């Protein structure tokens, strides 16, 4: 029997001509199966894509090290089983690591059904596609092309944020993209986020995250930087199990604190945002904390 990668070669070539080479994305491939990694790397490289490949998740040369270093990586093709090759690592944890400061990053999952991975296992995560092995070139290329386009679409609406630095207050010299200091509310939100992260790490297993507060502050941050946030990203921001987060979202919808809208390009995707009343109440809390800092800027931010 002709191997799928050979049998499908002509179709892949036709599918790639004139489209794949125009993409700006660098693709990171993560697969602990060396033969599978080689096939994916060869298929994407021959189609004209920029590719980086690794067999591991952790370490400076693994997925985490490369993603932390390379902001030009827009799409990750990964076998979730590879995550289990690293102690204490799961794809869910890897996905959550980049959900906040690189929300447009796209994940294409590829997996051998014999490992027990199913597409339904990842429905609660915002992944671009799930492809069962063995792969064919045309299916792989099509998924990567669509993931790259999806990245470009969402990156225009979701400006990247730097990873949080624990308890480090922004300096006066730090500017945002338009050359202005970020609003004080954003500074306070970042400090509160860093404190909460530090507290949860230091008291792991003792202190439970406050899912509702975490989601409300993330929604206020999104409103201030004019970024939409999906249900999936909001659940990850809650730092709680998905079922808990979804219950809290339902409660906030009932109380009128938040509302939702559907993505016109993908009706399965929902975006959540604060209502005007909800935003006013959360901003009052944040401005109260800012006034407690006793700075002139805090009083200025509280003015209507």
Secondary structure as UniProt FT lines:
FT   HELIX           4..7
FT   HELIX           9..16
FT   TURN            17..19
FT   HELIX           20..22
FT   STRAND          26..30
FT   HELIX           34..46
FT   TURN            47..48
FT   STRAND          50..54
FT   TURN            60..61
FT   HELIX           63..69
FT   TURN            71..72
FT   STRAND          73..78
FT   HELIX           80..83
FT   TURN            84..85
FT   TURN            87..88
FT   HELIX           91..99
FT   TURN            100..104
FT   STRAND          106..112
FT   HELIX           113..115
FT   HELIX           119..122
FT   TURN            123..124
FT   STRAND          129..133
FT   HELIX           137..155
FT   TURN            156..157
FT   TURN            166..167
FT   TURN            172..173
FT   TURN            177..178
FT   HELIX           184..202
FT   TURN            203..206
FT   HELIX           211..224
FT   TURN            225..226
FT   STRAND          229..230
FT   HELIX           231..237
FT   TURN            238..239
FT   HELIX           242..255
FT   STRAND          258..263
FT   TURN            264..265
FT   STRAND          266..274
FT   HELIX           276..293
FT   HELIX           296..301
//
